[in-house]
Amino acid sequence: MTKQTPITPFAAHQTPASRAFPALLTLVMDFIIAERDLEDVGHSQDPAYSLFLRDAERAQDHLTDGLRSFLALPKDGLADQPLFRTARLIDAMLGCEELGGARRLHREMHFSFFSQFQLPGIGVTAMERNAMLIQARHLMTALAALPLFDSAPEVLDDTRASDEPPAPAF
């Protein structure tokens, strides 16, 4: 008979940041939903527009507060770095006033996702963090697609320069 001995821990190493990150992702999702709802109403004279606008503003305030709280958490080692990079990128996308800046930041994230926004390794902690970060990547794609960032028609033109490599497929 052989003995079975687990060689990996049963649970991932939890830190304040890893416990707070799913709540941050929920705030991002709430913001995306509120902005999409606002766009669906289409700046109409409908009295419901003011309610959708209020909900979108509240969602943005909650997200801003959530980002501020998350970024104030202690950084407990290398396993938390990609979580903080992702939060800083979301904050930068929301605060970017440059024409097409949020979408440019989003494109740049795709080129460095596996080196800067993933945790290397195959351990339980790496798998848990990477699952959260992949979820965040999808939410950032939805965030960049919001009409909120359609400041001018040329922003919608997503052509790349001839020397720029193609974005990796999802």
LOTORNU-548568 format. One record per atom (N, C-alpha, C): x, y, z; residue in three letters; residue number from 1; atom name. Coordinates in Angstrom, 2 decimals, decimal comma. Layout:
BEGIN
X/Y/Z/ALA/NUM/CA $
...
END
This chain:
BEGIN
0,83/-1,17/0,00/MET/1/N $
0,00/0,00/0,00/MET/1/CA $
0,88/1,24/0,00/MET/1/C $
0,38/2,23/-0,67/THR/2/N $
1,11/3,49/-0,69/THR/2/CA $
0,37/4,53/0,14/THR/2/C $
1,13/5,46/0,60/LYS/3/N $
0,54/6,55/1,36/LYS/3/CA $
0,29/7,73/0,43/LYS/3/C $
-0,86/8,35/0,60/GLN/4/N $
-1,16/9,55/-0,18/GLN/4/CA $
-0,84/10,76/0,66/GLN/4/C $
0,03/11,60/0,13/THR/5/N $
0,40/12,82/0,83/THR/5/CA $
0,24/13,98/-0,14/THR/5/C $
-0,60/14,95/0,22/PRO/6/N $
-0,73/16,11/-0,69/PRO/6/CA $
0,58/16,90/-0,70/PRO/6/C $
0,96/17,34/-1,88/ILE/7/N $
2,19/18,11/-2,00/ILE/7/CA $
1,92/19,60/-2,16/ILE/7/C $
0,66/19,97/-2,26/THR/8/N $
0,31/21,39/-2,32/THR/8/CA $
-0,66/21,70/-1,19/THR/8/C $
-0,65/22,93/-0,73/PRO/9/N $
-1,61/23,29/0,32/PRO/9/CA $
-3,04/23,23/-0,23/PRO/9/C $
-3,98/23,00/0,67/PHE/10/N $
-5,37/22,87/0,24/PHE/10/CA $
-6,00/24,21/-0,10/PHE/10/C $
-5,48/25,28/0,43/ALA/11/N $
-6,04/26,59/0,17/ALA/11/CA $
-4,92/27,57/-0,18/ALA/11/C $
-5,30/28,57/-0,95/ALA/12/N $
-4,34/29,59/-1,34/ALA/12/CA $
-4,00/30,48/-0,14/ALA/12/C $
-2,83/31,05/-0,18/HIS/13/N $
-2,41/32,00/0,85/HIS/13/CA $
-3,24/33,27/0,69/HIS/13/C $
-4,00/33,60/1,71/GLN/14/N $
-4,88/34,77/1,66/GLN/14/CA $
-4,19/35,98/2,28/GLN/14/C $
-4,37/37,11/1,63/THR/15/N $
-3,87/38,38/2,13/THR/15/CA $
-5,04/39,36/2,12/THR/15/C $
-4,89/40,51/2,75/PRO/16/N $
-5,98/41,50/2,68/PRO/16/CA $
-6,32/41,87/1,24/PRO/16/C $
-5,32/41,97/0,38/ALA/17/N $
-5,57/42,33/-1,02/ALA/17/CA $
-6,31/41,22/-1,76/ALA/17/C $
-5,94/39,97/-1,52/SER/18/N $
-6,61/38,87/-2,23/SER/18/CA $
-8,04/38,68/-1,75/SER/18/C $
-8,32/39,07/-0,52/ARG/19/N $
-9,70/39,01/-0,03/ARG/19/CA $
-10,53/40,18/-0,54/ARG/19/C $
-9,91/41,34/-0,76/ALA/20/N $
-10,63/42,53/-1,20/ALA/20/CA $
-10,78/42,62/-2,72/ALA/20/C $
-9,94/41,93/-3,47/PHE/21/N $
-9,96/42,05/-4,93/PHE/21/CA $
-11,28/41,61/-5,55/PHE/21/C $
-11,90/40,50/-5,12/PRO/22/N $
-13,21/40,15/-5,71/PRO/22/CA $
-14,27/41,22/-5,50/PRO/22/C $
-14,24/41,90/-4,36/ALA/23/N $
-15,19/42,99/-4,12/ALA/23/CA $
-14,92/44,15/-5,07/ALA/23/C $
-13,65/44,41/-5,36/LEU/24/N $
-13,29/45,45/-6,32/LEU/24/CA $
-13,82/45,10/-7,70/LEU/24/C $
-13,69/43,83/-8,09/LEU/25/N $
-14,19/43,41/-9,39/LEU/25/CA $
-15,71/43,56/-9,47/LEU/25/C $
-16,39/43,33/-8,36/THR/26/N $
-17,84/43,53/-8,33/THR/26/CA $
-18,18/45,00/-8,54/THR/26/C $
-17,40/45,90/-7,97/LEU/27/N $
-17,63/47,33/-8,17/LEU/27/CA $
-17,40/47,73/-9,62/LEU/27/C $
-16,38/47,15/-10,24/VAL/28/N $
-16,12/47,43/-11,67/VAL/28/CA $
-17,31/46,95/-12,51/VAL/28/C $
-17,80/45,75/-12,21/MET/29/N $
-18,93/45,21/-12,96/MET/29/CA $
-20,17/46,08/-12,75/MET/29/C $
-20,43/46,52/-11,54/ASP/30/N $
-21,57/47,40/-11,28/ASP/30/CA $
-21,46/48,71/-12,06/ASP/30/C $
-20,26/49,25/-12,14/PHE/31/N $
-20,03/50,48/-12,90/PHE/31/CA $
-20,30/50,25/-14,39/PHE/31/C $
-19,82/49,15/-14,92/ILE/32/N $
-20,03/48,85/-16,34/ILE/32/CA $
-21,53/48,70/-16,63/ILE/32/C $
-22,24/48,00/-15,77/ILE/33/N $
-23,69/47,80/-15,97/ILE/33/CA $
-24,42/49,14/-15,91/ILE/33/C $
-24,07/49,99/-14,94/ALA/34/N $
-24,73/51,29/-14,81/ALA/34/CA $
-24,46/52,17/-16,03/ALA/34/C $
-23,23/52,15/-16,54/GLU/35/N $
-22,91/52,96/-17,72/GLU/35/CA $
-23,63/52,43/-18,97/GLU/35/C $
-23,73/51,12/-19,09/ARG/36/N $
-24,47/50,55/-20,23/ARG/36/CA $
-25,95/50,90/-20,15/ARG/36/C $
-26,52/50,83/-18,95/ASP/37/N $
-27,92/51,21/-18,78/ASP/37/CA $
-28,14/52,67/-19,15/ASP/37/C $
-27,22/53,52/-18,73/LEU/38/N $
-27,32/54,94/-19,05/LEU/38/CA $
-27,27/55,16/-20,55/LEU/38/C $
-26,41/54,43/-21,23/GLU/39/N $
-26,31/54,56/-22,69/GLU/39/CA $
-27,57/54,06/-23,37/GLU/39/C $
-28,19/53,02/-22,82/ASP/40/N $
-29,42/52,49/-23,41/ASP/40/CA $
-30,55/53,51/-23,36/ASP/40/C $
-30,59/54,33/-22,33/VAL/41/N $
-31,62/55,36/-22,23/VAL/41/CA $
-31,37/56,45/-23,26/VAL/41/C $
-30,11/56,70/-23,57/GLY/42/N $
-29,74/57,59/-24,67/GLY/42/CA $
-30,00/59,07/-24,46/GLY/42/C $
-29,73/59,58/-23,29/HIS/43/N $
-29,85/61,02/-23,01/HIS/43/CA $
-31,22/61,55/-23,41/HIS/43/C $
-32,24/60,80/-23,14/SER/44/N $
-33,59/61,20/-23,53/SER/44/CA $
-34,20/62,13/-22,50/SER/44/C $
-35,37/62,60/-22,82/GLN/45/N $
-36,12/63,46/-21,90/GLN/45/CA $
-36,95/62,63/-20,92/GLN/45/C $
-36,81/61,34/-21,00/ASP/46/N $
-37,54/60,44/-20,12/ASP/46/CA $
-37,15/60,72/-18,67/ASP/46/C $
-38,12/60,81/-17,77/PRO/47/N $
-37,79/61,05/-16,36/PRO/47/CA $
-36,90/59,96/-15,76/PRO/47/C $
-36,94/58,78/-16,34/ALA/48/N $
-36,10/57,70/-15,83/ALA/48/CA $
-34,62/57,97/-16,09/ALA/48/C $
-34,31/58,83/-17,05/TYR/49/N $
-32,92/59,13/-17,36/TYR/49/CA $
-32,20/59,66/-16,12/TYR/49/C $
-32,86/60,52/-15,37/SER/50/N $
-32,20/61,08/-14,19/SER/50/CA $
-31,89/59,98/-13,16/SER/50/C $
-32,74/58,96/-13,10/LEU/51/N $
-32,48/57,84/-12,19/LEU/51/CA $
-31,29/57,02/-12,67/LEU/51/C $
-31,21/56,77/-13,97/PHE/52/N $
-30,07/56,03/-14,52/PHE/52/CA $
-28,79/56,83/-14,35/PHE/52/C $
-28,88/58,14/-14,54/LEU/53/N $
-27,70/58,99/-14,36/LEU/53/CA $
-27,25/58,96/-12,90/LEU/53/C $
-28,20/59,03/-11,97/ARG/54/N $
-27,87/58,96/-10,54/ARG/54/CA $
-27,20/57,62/-10,22/ARG/54/C $
-27,74/56,52/-10,77/ASP/55/N $
-27,15/55,20/-10,51/ASP/55/CA $
-25,74/55,11/-11,07/ASP/55/C $
-25,51/55,67/-12,25/ALA/56/N $
-24,18/55,63/-12,86/ALA/56/CA $
-23,19/56,46/-12,03/ALA/56/C $
-23,64/57,61/-11,55/GLU/57/N $
-22,75/58,43/-10,73/GLU/57/CA $
-22,42/57,75/-9,41/GLU/57/C $
-23,42/57,10/-8,82/ARG/58/N $
-23,18/56,35/-7,58/ARG/58/CA $
-22,21/55,20/-7,81/ARG/58/C $
-22,40/54,49/-8,91/ALA/59/N $
-21,51/53,36/-9,22/ALA/59/CA $
-20,08/53,85/-9,41/ALA/59/C $
-19,92/55,01/-10,07/GLN/60/N $
-18,57/55,55/-10,26/GLN/60/CA $
-17,97/55,98/-8,92/GLN/60/C $
-18,78/56,59/-8,06/ASP/61/N $
-18,29/56,98/-6,74/ASP/61/CA $
-17,88/55,76/-5,91/ASP/61/C $
-18,71/54,71/-5,96/HIS/62/N $
-18,38/53,48/-5,23/HIS/62/CA $
-17,09/52,86/-5,76/HIS/62/C $
-16,94/52,85/-7,08/LEU/63/N $
-15,73/52,28/-7,69/LEU/63/CA $
-14,50/53,10/-7,31/LEU/63/C $
-14,62/54,41/-7,36/THR/64/N $
-13,49/55,27/-6,99/THR/64/CA $
-13,10/55,05/-5,53/THR/64/C $
-14,10/54,98/-4,66/ASP/65/N $
-13,81/54,72/-3,24/ASP/65/CA $
-13,21/53,33/-3,05/ASP/65/C $
-13,73/52,35/-3,78/GLY/66/N $
-13,19/50,99/-3,69/GLY/66/CA $
-11,75/50,91/-4,16/GLY/66/C $
-11,44/51,61/-5,25/LEU/67/N $
-10,06/51,63/-5,74/LEU/67/CA $
-9,14/52,30/-4,72/LEU/67/C $
-9,59/53,40/-4,16/ARG/68/N $
-8,78/54,10/-3,17/ARG/68/CA $
-8,52/53,21/-1,95/ARG/68/C $
-9,56/52,52/-1,50/SER/69/N $
-9,41/51,62/-0,34/SER/69/CA $
-8,49/50,44/-0,66/SER/69/C $
-8,66/49,88/-1,87/PHE/70/N $
-7,84/48,74/-2,24/PHE/70/CA $
-6,37/49,14/-2,34/PHE/70/C $
-6,10/50,26/-2,98/LEU/71/N $
-4,71/50,69/-3,16/LEU/71/CA $
-4,05/51,09/-1,85/LEU/71/C $
-4,85/51,33/-0,80/ALA/72/N $
-4,30/51,66/0,52/ALA/72/CA $
-3,97/50,42/1,33/ALA/72/C $
-4,37/49,24/0,85/LEU/73/N $
-4,09/48,00/1,58/LEU/73/CA $
-2,59/47,70/1,60/LEU/73/C $
-2,12/46,96/2,60/PRO/74/N $
-0,70/46,59/2,62/PRO/74/CA $
-0,38/45,59/1,50/PRO/74/C $
0,79/45,74/0,96/LYS/75/N $
1,25/44,85/-0,11/LYS/75/CA $
2,06/43,74/0,54/LYS/75/C $
1,47/42,55/0,59/ASP/76/N $
2,10/41,42/1,28/ASP/76/CA $
2,83/40,49/0,32/ASP/76/C $
3,84/40,98/-0,31/GLY/77/N $
4,68/40,11/-1,12/GLY/77/CA $
4,38/40,13/-2,61/GLY/77/C $
5,10/39,26/-3,31/LEU/78/N $
5,02/39,21/-4,77/LEU/78/CA $
3,66/38,74/-5,28/LEU/78/C $
2,95/37,93/-4,53/ALA/79/N $
1,68/37,40/-5,00/ALA/79/CA $
0,62/38,48/-5,13/ALA/79/C $
0,80/39,60/-4,45/ASP/80/N $
-0,18/40,69/-4,53/ASP/80/CA $
0,15/41,72/-5,60/ASP/80/C $
1,35/41,71/-6,14/GLN/81/N $
1,75/42,74/-7,10/GLN/81/CA $
0,84/42,81/-8,33/GLN/81/C $
0,50/41,69/-8,98/PRO/82/N $
-0,39/41,80/-10,14/PRO/82/CA $
-1,78/42,35/-9,78/PRO/82/C $
-2,25/42,08/-8,58/LEU/83/N $
-3,55/42,62/-8,16/LEU/83/CA $
-3,48/44,14/-8,05/LEU/83/C $
-2,40/44,65/-7,48/PHE/84/N $
-2,25/46,09/-7,35/PHE/84/CA $
-1,99/46,75/-8,70/PHE/84/C $
-1,24/46,08/-9,59/ARG/85/N $
-1,04/46,62/-10,95/ARG/85/CA $
-2,38/46,76/-11,67/ARG/85/C $
-3,23/45,75/-11,52/THR/86/N $
-4,53/45,76/-12,17/THR/86/CA $
-5,39/46,89/-11,62/THR/86/C $
-5,40/47,06/-10,31/ALA/87/N $
-6,18/48,14/-9,70/ALA/87/CA $
-5,67/49,50/-10,15/ALA/87/C $
-4,34/49,67/-10,23/ARG/88/N $
-3,78/50,94/-10,69/ARG/88/CA $
-4,14/51,19/-12,15/ARG/88/C $
-4,17/50,13/-12,96/LEU/89/N $
-4,54/50,29/-14,37/LEU/89/CA $
-6,01/50,70/-14,52/LEU/89/C $
-6,89/50,08/-13,76/ILE/90/N $
-8,30/50,46/-13,80/ILE/90/CA $
-8,46/51,91/-13,37/ILE/90/C $
-7,75/52,31/-12,33/ASP/91/N $
-7,79/53,69/-11,87/ASP/91/CA $
-7,27/54,64/-12,95/ASP/91/C $
-6,20/54,25/-13,61/ALA/92/N $
-5,64/55,09/-14,68/ALA/92/CA $
-6,59/55,18/-15,86/ALA/92/C $
-7,27/54,09/-16,19/MET/93/N $
-8,23/54,12/-17,30/MET/93/CA $
-9,38/55,07/-16,98/MET/93/C $
-9,88/55,03/-15,76/LEU/94/N $
-10,98/55,90/-15,38/LEU/94/CA $
-10,56/57,36/-15,30/LEU/94/C $
-9,33/57,61/-14,91/GLY/95/N $
-8,86/58,98/-14,74/GLY/95/CA $
-8,20/59,57/-15,96/GLY/95/C $
-8,07/58,80/-17,02/CYS/96/N $
-7,36/59,28/-18,21/CYS/96/CA $
-8,22/60,29/-18,97/CYS/96/C $
-7,69/61,47/-19,14/GLU/97/N $
-8,40/62,52/-19,86/GLU/97/CA $
-7,90/62,68/-21,28/GLU/97/C $
-6,84/62,00/-21,62/GLU/98/N $
-6,28/62,05/-22,96/GLU/98/CA $
-7,25/61,38/-23,93/GLU/98/C $
-7,40/61,94/-25,10/LEU/99/N $
-8,30/61,39/-26,11/LEU/99/CA $
-7,85/59,98/-26,50/LEU/99/C $
-8,67/59,01/-26,24/GLY/100/N $
-8,35/57,62/-26,54/GLY/100/CA $
-7,36/57,00/-25,58/GLY/100/C $
-7,08/57,68/-24,49/GLY/101/N $
-6,06/57,21/-23,54/GLY/101/CA $
-6,44/55,93/-22,83/GLY/101/C $
-7,69/55,80/-22,43/ALA/102/N $
-8,11/54,60/-21,71/ALA/102/CA $
-8,00/53,38/-22,61/ALA/102/C $
-8,38/53,53/-23,87/ARG/103/N $
-8,28/52,39/-24,79/ARG/103/CA $
-6,82/52,08/-25,13/ARG/103/C $
-5,97/53,10/-25,16/ARG/104/N $
-4,55/52,85/-25,38/ARG/104/CA $
-3,96/52,08/-24,20/ARG/104/C $
-4,31/52,48/-22,99/LEU/105/N $
-3,85/51,75/-21,80/LEU/105/CA $
-4,33/50,30/-21,82/LEU/105/C $
-5,55/50,11/-22,26/HIS/106/N $
-6,11/48,76/-22,35/HIS/106/CA $
-5,33/47,92/-23,37/HIS/106/C $
-5,03/48,49/-24,52/ARG/107/N $
-4,25/47,76/-25,54/ARG/107/CA $
-2,86/47,42/-25,02/ARG/107/C $
-2,23/48,36/-24,32/GLU/108/N $
-0,89/48,10/-23,78/GLU/108/CA $
-0,92/46,99/-22,73/GLU/108/C $
-2,00/46,91/-21,98/MET/109/N $
-2,13/45,86/-20,98/MET/109/CA $
-2,12/44,49/-21,64/MET/109/C $
-2,74/44,38/-22,81/HIS/110/N $
-2,78/43,08/-23,49/HIS/110/CA $
-1,38/42,60/-23,88/HIS/110/C $
-0,50/43,51/-24,23/PHE/111/N $
0,84/43,12/-24,64/PHE/111/CA $
1,69/42,64/-23,47/PHE/111/C $
1,38/43,11/-22,27/SER/112/N $
2,19/42,71/-21,11/SER/112/CA $
1,38/41,90/-20,09/SER/112/C $
0,24/41,38/-20,49/PHE/113/N $
-0,64/40,73/-19,52/PHE/113/CA $
0,04/39,55/-18,84/PHE/113/C $
0,64/38,66/-19,60/PHE/114/N $
1,18/37,44/-19,00/PHE/114/CA $
2,47/37,70/-18,23/PHE/114/C $
3,17/38,77/-18,51/SER/115/N $
4,40/39,06/-17,76/SER/115/CA $
4,16/39,99/-16,57/SER/115/C $
3,19/40,90/-16,66/GLN/116/N $
2,98/41,88/-15,60/GLN/116/CA $
1,69/41,69/-14,80/GLN/116/C $
0,70/41,03/-15,39/PHE/117/N $
-0,61/40,93/-14,76/PHE/117/CA $
-1,00/39,48/-14,46/PHE/117/C $
-0,04/38,60/-14,33/GLN/118/N $
-0,26/37,22/-13,94/GLN/118/CA $
0,82/36,82/-12,96/GLN/118/C $
0,50/35,88/-12,12/LEU/119/N $
1,44/35,36/-11,15/LEU/119/CA $
2,06/34,09/-11,71/LEU/119/C $
3,38/34,00/-11,81/PRO/120/N $
3,99/32,79/-12,36/PRO/120/CA $
3,84/31,61/-11,40/PRO/120/C $
3,81/30,44/-11,95/GLY/121/N $
3,76/29,23/-11,13/GLY/121/CA $
2,47/28,47/-11,31/GLY/121/C $
2,45/27,27/-10,71/ILE/122/N $
1,27/26,42/-10,83/ILE/122/CA $
0,71/26,05/-9,47/ILE/122/C $
1,12/26,78/-8,45/GLY/123/N $
0,62/26,51/-7,11/GLY/123/CA $
-0,81/27,00/-6,93/GLY/123/C $
-1,38/26,66/-5,80/VAL/124/N $
-2,76/27,03/-5,51/VAL/124/CA $
-2,93/28,54/-5,47/VAL/124/C $
-1,98/29,23/-4,85/THR/125/N $
-2,06/30,69/-4,76/THR/125/CA $
-1,99/31,31/-6,14/THR/125/C $
-1,07/30,85/-6,97/ALA/126/N $
-0,95/31,39/-8,33/ALA/126/CA $
-2,22/31,13/-9,14/ALA/126/C $
-2,78/29,95/-9,02/MET/127/N $
-3,99/29,64/-9,78/MET/127/CA $
-5,16/30,50/-9,33/MET/127/C $
-5,29/30,71/-8,02/GLU/128/N $
-6,39/31,55/-7,53/GLU/128/CA $
-6,22/33,00/-7,98/GLU/128/C $
-5,02/33,54/-7,84/ARG/129/N $
-4,77/34,93/-8,24/ARG/129/CA $
-4,98/35,09/-9,75/ARG/129/C $
-4,46/34,14/-10,53/ASN/130/N $
-4,58/34,25/-11,98/ASN/130/CA $
-6,03/34,16/-12,45/ASN/130/C $
-6,84/33,36/-11,77/ALA/131/N $
-8,26/33,30/-12,11/ALA/131/CA $
-8,92/34,66/-11,88/ALA/131/C $
-8,59/35,31/-10,77/MET/132/N $
-9,14/36,64/-10,51/MET/132/CA $
-8,64/37,65/-11,53/MET/132/C $
-7,37/37,54/-11,91/LEU/133/N $
-6,80/38,50/-12,85/LEU/133/CA $
-7,36/38,31/-14,26/LEU/133/C $
-7,66/37,09/-14,63/ILE/134/N $
-8,28/36,86/-15,94/ILE/134/CA $
-9,69/37,44/-15,94/ILE/134/C $
-10,41/37,29/-14,84/GLN/135/N $
-11,72/37,92/-14,72/GLN/135/CA $
-11,59/39,43/-14,84/GLN/135/C $
-10,58/40,00/-14,19/ALA/136/N $
-10,34/41,44/-14,27/ALA/136/CA $
-10,01/41,86/-15,69/ALA/136/C $
-9,29/41,04/-16,42/ARG/137/N $
-8,95/41,36/-17,82/ARG/137/CA $
-10,22/41,48/-18,65/ARG/137/C $
-11,16/40,57/-18,47/HIS/138/N $
-12,41/40,64/-19,21/HIS/138/CA $
-13,21/41,89/-18,83/HIS/138/C $
-13,20/42,22/-17,55/LEU/139/N $
-13,91/43,42/-17,12/LEU/139/CA $
-13,25/44,69/-17,66/LEU/139/C $
-11,92/44,69/-17,75/MET/140/N $
-11,24/45,87/-18,32/MET/140/CA $
-11,54/46,00/-19,81/MET/140/C $
-11,71/44,88/-20,49/THR/141/N $
-12,11/44,93/-21,90/THR/141/CA $
-13,50/45,53/-22,04/THR/141/C $
-14,42/45,11/-21,16/ALA/142/N $
-15,77/45,68/-21,18/ALA/142/CA $
-15,74/47,16/-20,78/ALA/142/C $
-14,86/47,52/-19,85/LEU/143/N $
-14,73/48,91/-19,43/LEU/143/CA $
-14,23/49,78/-20,59/LEU/143/C $
-13,23/49,29/-21,31/ALA/144/N $
-12,69/50,06/-22,43/ALA/144/CA $
-13,69/50,20/-23,57/ALA/144/C $
-14,64/49,28/-23,66/ALA/145/N $
-15,63/49,33/-24,74/ALA/145/CA $
-16,80/50,26/-24,42/ALA/145/C $
-16,84/50,81/-23,23/LEU/146/N $
-17,96/51,69/-22,86/LEU/146/CA $
-17,98/52,95/-23,72/LEU/146/C $
-19,16/53,43/-24,04/PRO/147/N $
-19,28/54,68/-24,80/PRO/147/CA $
-18,71/55,87/-24,05/PRO/147/C $
-18,51/55,72/-22,76/LEU/148/N $
-17,91/56,77/-21,94/LEU/148/CA $
-16,57/57,23/-22,53/LEU/148/C $
-15,86/56,32/-23,19/PHE/149/N $
-14,55/56,64/-23,74/PHE/149/CA $
-14,61/57,01/-25,21/PHE/149/C $
-15,81/57,20/-25,76/ASP/150/N $
-15,98/57,63/-27,15/ASP/150/CA $
-15,98/59,15/-27,20/ASP/150/C $
-14,83/59,74/-27,10/SER/151/N $
-14,76/61,19/-27,07/SER/151/CA $
-14,80/61,81/-28,45/SER/151/C $
-14,35/61,09/-29,45/ALA/152/N $
-14,32/61,60/-30,81/ALA/152/CA $
-14,35/60,43/-31,77/ALA/152/C $
-14,78/60,66/-33,01/PRO/153/N $
-14,87/59,56/-33,96/PRO/153/CA $
-13,54/58,84/-34,20/PRO/153/C $
-12,43/59,55/-34,13/GLU/154/N $
-11,15/58,89/-34,41/GLU/154/CA $
-10,78/57,90/-33,31/GLU/154/C $
-11,38/58,01/-32,14/VAL/155/N $
-11,12/57,06/-31,07/VAL/155/CA $
-11,67/55,69/-31,45/VAL/155/C $
-12,76/55,68/-32,20/LEU/156/N $
-13,37/54,42/-32,60/LEU/156/CA $
-12,54/53,69/-33,65/LEU/156/C $
-11,68/54,42/-34,36/ASP/157/N $
-10,84/53,81/-35,37/ASP/157/CA $
-9,73/53,06/-34,66/ASP/157/C $
-9,82/51,74/-34,65/ASP/158/N $
-8,87/50,91/-33,89/ASP/158/CA $
-7,80/50,33/-34,80/ASP/158/C $
-7,44/51,06/-35,86/THR/159/N $
-6,39/50,56/-36,73/THR/159/CA $
-5,06/50,78/-36,04/THR/159/C $
-4,12/49,93/-36,33/ARG/160/N $
-2,81/50,05/-35,71/ARG/160/CA $
-1,78/50,42/-36,77/ARG/160/C $
-0,71/50,97/-36,30/ALA/161/N $
0,37/51,32/-37,21/ALA/161/CA $
0,96/50,05/-37,82/ALA/161/C $
1,61/50,20/-38,95/SER/162/N $
2,12/49,02/-39,66/SER/162/CA $
3,22/48,32/-38,87/SER/162/C $
3,93/49,05/-38,00/ASP/163/N $
5,00/48,42/-37,22/ASP/163/CA $
4,53/47,90/-35,87/ASP/163/C $
3,24/48,10/-35,54/GLU/164/N $
2,71/47,64/-34,27/GLU/164/CA $
2,25/46,20/-34,39/GLU/164/C $
2,66/45,32/-33,46/PRO/165/N $
2,26/43,91/-33,56/PRO/165/CA $
0,77/43,76/-33,26/PRO/165/C $
0,15/42,72/-33,79/PRO/166/N $
-1,28/42,50/-33,51/PRO/166/CA $
-1,50/42,14/-32,06/PRO/166/C $
-2,66/42,52/-31,56/ALA/167/N $
-3,01/42,19/-30,17/ALA/167/CA $
-3,25/40,70/-30,06/ALA/167/C $
-2,85/40,10/-28,95/PRO/168/N $
-3,10/38,66/-28,78/PRO/168/CA $
-4,59/38,36/-28,68/PRO/168/C $
-4,98/37,20/-29,16/ALA/169/N $
-6,38/36,79/-29,13/ALA/169/CA $
-6,76/36,42/-27,71/ALA/169/C $
-8,03/36,55/-27,41/PHE/170/N $
-8,52/36,19/-26,06/PHE/170/CA $
-8,74/34,73/-26,01/PHE/170/C $
END
